[in-house]
Amino acid sequence: MYARDGVLPMTRDRTLDRRGFLRAAATLPLVGGLVAFASPLLRFLKPNVEPFDVLQPTRHDPPAGEPVVAATLAELQKPWDFKYFVYTQKYPQYTPEGFLSASVPGVAIRLPTKIRMPWDWVRATGETPQFTESEIIVFSRICPHLGCIYNFVGDWREITAGYGGYVPPRERQHALMGCPCHLSIYDPADPEQPGRVLSGPAPRPPRTFFYTIEGDRVLVRRVEPGGIA
Amino acid sequence: MARVWDNLREWYRDRRSRLDLFDETMVTRQANPFYLLGPMLYYFWLVTVVSGILLMFWYEPTPEGAYNSILHIQHAVPLGWLIRGVHKYAADGVILCIILRIYRMYFLGEYKRPGELSWMWGFAGLVLAMISGITGYLLIWNQRAFWAAKTVLTVPVYFDELTAKIPVIGERFNVGSMIAYLFLGGPAIGAATLTRFYALHFGISLVLLILIEVFYYRTRRQRLNMSLFPILVFSAMLVYISWALPAELGRRADPNRTPLPILSDWYFLALYQYVKYTPPLWAGLGPGLLIGFGMLVPFLDRSKGRRPLERPFFFVVGLLALAYFLIFTALILFNIAVIEREPPLVLLVTTVVLSLAFVWEIRYRRRQARTVPQAAPAPARAAAH
């Protein structure tokens, strides 16, 4: 009603009249209260994450899992005894649970001879192996080719019959591992490179688990990083 | 530069005006079953979309509920088995028609001027239909679906080997893994993957169908260039197959066990065998190059004639592709794949056959060049009439 002629009251009359004073006295606490009420919302104006740097290298959240008992020593007494197990890895994710679980099936195998463990990757994870040679080796059963779950096959003839017709050379005619999807064949007992690819399109041997032996239990602690679970 | 651009636009306008998506301009050749492939493809596609929308009423896109909802559709929903069967077999019909139509266009030289754009759309249609197919069969969440999705989405990870060689980008990005993540929605197959596949499966069909409707609206062509009789026959065929050979369910997906043997859908079998033979980087590159070759065939083939024997090299390439498709499919059905034996053989046969075809092409062109001067007076006589 003051601005009917387009001029604000304060500019018309510089002196503070009674009405103006009362109005200010009433408005200030009201505005103050509103600001106090709304101020928590101000923090939304400040980003709480760093600005996205497009040229940063892509960082994959490192997955983590709890140690799992793969087998007991009693289950792996004779050569070529094996035991399947499942190791659960959790990836940080934007899901209601905050993580996504992916299971990594594994196999623990008793080999006929001691071989050097392929654990060069373990040191980067901050762990130190108890031993460097062992008769027990633990592989991830995720095929390093395209991610199917391969099988431990106790009889090599079964590999020849069911996995595409590959016949292993005489010195490798023992238990082998074969993938049903694209028929990669692995030798778990190769002394230079455990899990060596004998046939098929796989580009590398299967990934291994790092384990320790606690009492009579084979305790699986970490899986070699890389690949899609 | 502007001239090149204008030429390109002129080219595109001209080819677009002669674009033939479903053989709808070949009205006079309808008696020939090979020219029924286009309308059949469109008909099967419509059936697939409609039955697919019906399936969406009951389908539940979650890892826990997907397989159960398929069981429910198959056994509890009234005529659910029919809707599912028709959806599956009509989709197979779409793929079959596209493949046969592509071979027809190839061997009859229909991709030559002015059919380049029609060919490219036909070929892109095959790729899109196969993507729609593979995203569709994950939705059942059975063993075949799960492992197919897993292997297919691991293939792009190996592109990292290639992109690592690009100076700046390669060090900072794992482009291949990023592609895989995009489709997986995370580090492993899960609920996000299923949602994304569902969206792709439905989206590809729907968006293309809308585009095609716009095309028909603008060109005022007849939608289904096919008489009532074949439509009735194909409909009856779909219903009969769905009844006689119900669409299979397979076993529920188990992330901890890969069955042996495991097969993909029939149109992926040859590709699957190829993946067994090659190092994993080539499992992705090979099909990519094949798609690139397919799309560019109209520009690579500079020969004059349309008949197969008038362009020996590309005729042999087509025959070889057909032979490999059939042989690889047969090999995988018998579960035969020995890396030491077969890939060198395949490579040898390919090299020898392609070289012979090249020699044939050269000899044919020389012979043409010799005979043309003698035939030259003919047009002059024709002009005198």
Interface residues (C-beta under 8 A of the other chain):
Chain A: L55 Q56 P57 T58 H60 P63 V86 Y91 Q93 L100 A102 S103 P105 H145 L146 G147 C148 I149 Y150 N151 G162 Y163 G164 G165 Y166 C179 P180 C181 H182 L183 S199 G200 P201 A202 P203 G227 I228 A229
Chain B: W147 K150 T151 L153 T154 V155 V157 Y158 E171 R172 F173 N174 S177 M178 A180 L184 G186 P187 A188 G190 P255 N256 R257 T258 P259 L260 P261 I262 V275 K276 Y277 T278 P279 P280 A283 N335 I336 A337 V338 I339 E340
